[in-house]
């Protein structure tokens, strides 16, 4: 009897490598012919295509070529085996991308005609099959893997659809493949089970030879109960490259940026700090307690900070100082004009590996790093000066004098501590309030969580005005200062009046007691 109850787009993928001997290939021909004779073939019924492969892939006839069995049988009898290698992965790739296309005779996806491929092979693939087979299955292609004689069971299981016990078959020899063909033919008959009873599928029901199955719309994946669908989290399955955050949406994913920053044309990166200019000097601890592997992590961390800055001669300038028992300017503020140049210079820094003279480094920062000779812009331009000190332990010299001096000089100070860094020292180095200017991580490998805090506070666009460029002599600034001063005096006068009234009340109470 024919399979008359449901159409299929069915492709046979036949191994014709040199390991398949001529008389064995003849039995494979008969296997194909016998199965085709049992199918209900027609434009609105089952479409059949045949592909042979070895080291290359050759279409014997595509899905839309023939709708008469006689034509198919003649084409099968005319096959000349390729007799080369066994590139099964390549054959699956061709089947997925070409053979199941509408141009080759496959019905469009919206027609919901099941797509089935039957792979018949006698050996181990010479290329990778697991990944490409998974892609084919994800596109809704049902894969049966039939191994004959010398076939590798592991490869068959890697290719086939689930459940494996219904899609993987191992035949002992080509002589027995005819007997197996009669058994297998029944699996290709699709009965419209979805029309009967309540299948309870959340999205859609699809007929398969063994019965109905639920299938989810594109962008969703079937849950363990086999009925309900859940939006697929594409971000976990791909290398999305999003700078800030990846969000699954529909059948794909998209990148988003923090509030206040815009996604760039590449769809992955966020715009840089562009609302104001900054002279930023990074002071990094190169003492022996950091250790070489962690110093590389520090350099990577520094470059992640550079990534969100608008580095340019007119925008943000970056300088870097390394310290241990001595202090060394790795590059001054005025040397590099692009972020890429800064990042390359950071990667080239050599680790000092000695003591921890943080006080000496702060003195160098104040006396040298922000000088015009080092590339800092004149104070008259009111460009904010920002110092970021990175340390992993207690200083071996006093930091109090030069930490205070840095802030007296108008430098906005940030302190970043890792591992055994001392909180009291970090707070002494940093500007007020400490919660905005101190960051800490217990481990070098996890310190990237501090980046967002630093971005929000250092970035002029996100820093809530802390680096706003305004001259104190501007008329608007003077008016603003006058208004705030008068408001403060008014509040003080009111408090003094209340205090005077209370003192008078206390005096009256004392007089009455006498």
N, C-alpha and C positions, 0 to 999 in steps of 0.2 A: 504494500500500500504506500501511497505517496504522502508526503507531509503537506497537507492541504490547508491546515488551520492557521498558518501564520507565515509571513514572508521573512526572509533572511538576506543579509548581504554577507555571503560566505566566501572566504578565500582559503585555498589550500596552499601552504608554503612547503615546498618539497625540497629536501636535501638531495642534491645530485653531485655531491663531492666525489673525489676519486675512491674513497673508501667504500662507496656503494657499487658493488660489482654489477656487470650488465644484467645477469639473470635476476638479481635482486631488484634492480630498477624496473624490470618487466612486471614483477609481482606488485610493485608500487603503482604502476599504470593501471593494473586490473583493480586494485584497491580504490583508486579514484573513480574509475568508470562505474564500479558497482554502487558506490555511494551516490554518485550523480543520478543513476537510474532510479534511485528511490526518492528523489527530491521533486517537489512541485515547482518546476522552473517556469518563469515567465516575467514579463515587465512589471506586473503588480504582485508577483509572488516572490520566489527566491532568485536572487542574482548570484552567479558563481564566477569566481576568478581563480586562475591557477598561476603560481609563481614558482620558478625553480631558482636555487641559489647554490653557490659554492664559494669561490673567492669574489664573485660578482653576483649581481641579481639580474634575473631576466624574467620579464612578464610573458608567460605563455599565451594568456589571453586575459583581458581585464573584465571587471564585473559587468560592464554594459555591452560586451562584444557579442555574445551568443545567448539566445533564448530557446534553442533546440538542442536536445541532448546529442543528436547526431553530429552537429557541428563541434560541440565540445569534445566528443570522443575522438573525432578526427584530429583535432588540435593536440590532444593528449598523446595519441599514437605517434604524432610527428615530433615529439620532444626529443632533442639530442642532448644527452647529459653533458654538463659543463666539465665534470671530472677534474676539479681543482680543489681548493681548500674548503674550510667550513666556517664561513662568516655569518653566523646565525643572527648576531646583533644587527649587522648591516641589513639583512633581509627584513627583520622586524621594523627597522627604521623606515625602509622603503614602503613596506606595507602600510604603516601608520600614516606617513606623509603623502604618499602618492596613490597607492592602490585603493584606499578608502576615500579618495576625493570624489566629489560629484562629477568632475570631468572624466573620471575613469568608470563611471556608472553606478557609484554608490548613491543611495538615497540621502537627502540632506538631513542633518541632525533633528530638525523639527518634525520630520516624518516618524521618528521614534522606531525605525526599523532596526532590530538588533544586528550588531556587527560582530561577526565571529571569524576567527582565524584558526585553522588547524595546522599545526607545525608537525611535520613528520621528519625525523632525523635519526641517523644511526651512530652519531659520534659526539665528541665533546666540541663545543664551539671554540674557535680560535680567537674570538673577540669577546667583549663583555656584553652580557645579555640582560642582567638584572635591572639596570637603570632604564634602558630603553623599553624593556617589557613593562616596567612600572608606569612609564609615561603612556604607553599604549593602553594599559588597563585604566588609567586615570581618564583617558579620553572616551571611555565606555566600550572599548573593544574587549570581547571575551576571548580568551586564549586557551585552546586545548593543546597540550604538548604530548605527542605520541613518540615514544622512543622505541627503536627497534634494535635488538641484538646488542650492539656495543655502546648504546647511548648512555650518556652520563646522567644519572638520576638527579643529582644536585642541580644541574643546569635545567633540566625539565621542570623542576619545582620552582626555580627562579623565574621561569618564563610564564608559567601557567596562572590562570585566575584562581580565586578561592571559591569554594573549598577545594583544596588540592586533591583530595581523594576522588573528586568528581571531574577533574580536569587534567590529571596526569595519568598516562597509561604507558606501561612497559610491555612490549611484545617480544617474546623470546627469539623469534627469527622471522625473516621475511616470508617463510613458508606459511606462518600462522597469521599473517596480516589480513588475509582474506576472511578468515573466520572472525577475526576481531572487527573487521569492517561491518559485518552484519549487526554485531552488537552495538557498535558506535553509531550506526545510522539512526537508531532510535533516539539518540541524544540530540540530534539536530532537528528533530520535529518540534516545532513550537506550537503549543496549544494555548489558546487565549484564556488562560486561567484568570486573568485580571477582570474579565467580564462577569465572573461568577463569584458570588459571596462578597463579604466585606474584607478587603485586603488591609485596611487601616493604614495605608501608606500616607505619610504627611504630604509628600510632593507628588510622586507618580509611581504607578505600578508598571513593571515591564515583564513581558513573558519570556521565559527561558525554557530550554528543553526539560529541565528537572522541576519546573514549576514557576510561580510568580515570585518576583523580587521587587522590593522597593528601591527606587533610585531618587537621588536628590538633584535639584536644579543646579546649574553651574554656579560655583562659588560656595556650595554647601557640601557637607560630608555626612554619610550615614552613621547614626549612632549605634551603640552595641545592641539595642533592642531590635535592630533591623527595620524599623518603621519611621523613626523620627530623624529629622535633619538638623544640623547645626552649622552655622556660618563657619567656613573654613578659615583658619588663621594662617594666611599666606606668609605672614612675617616670619613665622618659625621655620618655614620650609625653604626659604631662599636667602641668599646673601644680598639683603636689600640695600645696604650701603647708606642708609639714612643717617644724617649727621645727628639728629636729635631723637626722633621717635618714628617708628613704623606703625601704620594702622591698616588692618585688613578692611577692604571695601569691595563688596560685590564679588567678582571673580578674580580680583587682583589685590594690589596693596598700594598704598601711597605714603609719602613721607610728610610729616608736619613739623613745624617749628614752634618754639616757646612763644608765649604771648608777647607781642611787640616786635617780633622778628618775622621777616617774610621769606617764603621758599623761593629759591633761585631757579633759573631757567633749566638747570640740570635735573630738577625734580628731587634732589637729594640734600643739597646743602642749604644753609640758612644765611641770610645777609649778615654782614659784619657790623661792628659798632661804627656808625657813621655820623652820629649827632654832634660830636665834638672831637677835639684833638687831645692826645695824651702823650706825655713823655714817660715811658714805663721802663724801669730798670729792675731786672730780676736778679736776686742775690741768692745763689744756690750753694748748699752745703756740700763740700767735696771731701769731708773728713773720712777717716778709715772706717768709722762705724757704719757708714752708709753701705759700703761694699760695692764692688764693680757692677754686679748684675742689677742691683737696685739703682745705681747711678744711671744706668741706661733707661730704667723706668722713669726716673726723674726727668731725663731729657725728653722722653716721649710725652710726659705730662706737660712740660714747658711748651712743646710744639702744639699740643692740643689747646693751650691758652692762646698761642699765636694764631691758630686757625680761626678764631672768632674775632680777631682784631683787624681793622682796616689799616694795614701797615703801608705807609707811604711817607715821603718827606713832608708833605703838607698835612697828613692825617696823624696816625699813631706812629711814634718812633719807639724802637725797642733796643735796649742795651742789656748786657748780661755780665754779671760778676760772679766768679767762683771763689770760695774761700775754704781754707782749712787752718793750718798754722800761719798762713800768709794769705794775701788777697791778690787776685789776678783778674784784670779786666779782659774778658774773653772777646767782647766787641762792644764799642761805645754806641751811644744813641744815634750818632750821625752816620754810621758806616753803611747800613743796609736799607734799601728803599722799598723792598717787597717782602711779603710773608715767606715766599719760597727761599729767598736768600737768607733770611733769619733762620728758618728751619734747617737749612743745610749747614749753617754755621753752628747751630746747637748740636747737631749730630756729630760734628767734627771735634767737639770739646773733649779733651783728655782729662781723666780723673786724677785729682791731686793725691788723695789718700794720706792725710796727716791729721793734725789736731782739729779743734773746733773753736776758733777765735771769732765768735759772732760779733763781739764788740768792735774788733778791728775792722770787720767787714762793714759795719754800720758807719764807722768813721770814714771809711773810703767812699761809701755811698754819698755821705753828706758833703765831703770836701772835694770829691773829684767827679763822681758819676753824673751829677746834674750841672756841671759847668758847661758854658758855651763852647769851650775847647773840645769837649767830649760829644758835642752835638745837641745839647739841650737848647731849647729856644729861649730867648731873653725873657726875663720876668715881665717886662712891659707887655708882652703878648698874652699874658694870663693863661698860658697853656698849663693845665694841671700836671703836677709832677707826682708820679705814683711809684712807690717802692714795694716790691713783693719779696719777702725774705722766706726762704725755704730751708728748714732745718730738721734734723732727726734726733737731736740730743741736747744736753745741757752745755751751755757755753763755758769755755775754760777761762774766759776773761769777763770783766764787768761790762754789762750792756746798758746800764741805766743812763749814763751820761749821754751817749750818742743816740740812744733810742729817743730820749727826750729832745735832743738837739734836732733830730730829723723832723720831728713834728713841729718844733719851733720854726724851722725853715720852711714850713708850709708843705712838706712832703706828705702825701696821703699814704700811710703805711699799712700793708697787709702782712700777716704772719701765717705761714702754712707749716704745720707740724706733722711729723709722721713718727710712728713707733715710740721711742723714748723721749720725744720732745717734751719740754717742761711747760705746763700750761701757764705758770706765772710769767715765764720769760716771753711766751707768745703774746700774752696780754700786755706786757710792758712794751714790746716792740710795736704793737698794732695801734692804729688810731682808734678814737672813740666813735661809735659804740663798739665794744669788742665783738658782739654777736655778728656784726657786719664785716669785721676786719680780721677775724681769727677763724681758721679752718684746721681741722685735725682729722687724721686717719690712723688707725692702729697698725696698718700694714701697707707696704708699698704697692702690693698687687691690687689693693682695693681703693686706692686713693682717688681714682677717677670720679668718685661720687662727689668730690669737692668742687668739680669743675663748674657745675651749675651755680653754686653759691658765688664763686669768683666771677663768673660771667655776668650775673645780675648786678654785682657791686662794682666791678671794674669797668664794664661796658658803659660808655657815656649814654647810649640810647636807653639802657635799662637801669641806670644808676640813680634814677629819681632826682636828677639835678645836682648830684654831688660834684660833677665835673663841668657844670654849666659855665660857659665863657662869658663873663660880664665884667666890665670895668667898674670898680667901686666909685669912679668919678662920674659915671653916666648920670644924667638928670633923673632918669627913672629909678636908679639905684638909690640916689640921695633922697628922693621923695619916699621910696619904700622904707628906707632906714628911719626917716623922720616919723613916718606914720607908726612904725612898729615901736619906736622909742616913746612916742607920746602915749601909745596904748599901754606900754609897760609902766610908764609914770602914772597914768591914770589908775591902773590896777594897784600900784604901790600906795598911791594917795588914799584909795578906798580902804586898803588894809590898815594903814596908819590911823585913819578915822575910827575904824572898828576897834583897834587896839586902845586908842585914847578913851573911847567910851567905856571899854571894859575896865581900864585902870581907875577911871572915875567911880565906877560902880563899886570896885573893891575898896576904894578909899571911903566911900559912904558907909559900906558895911563895917569897916573897922571903926569909924567914928561912932556908929550906933552901939557897937559892943562896948566902947569906953563909957 
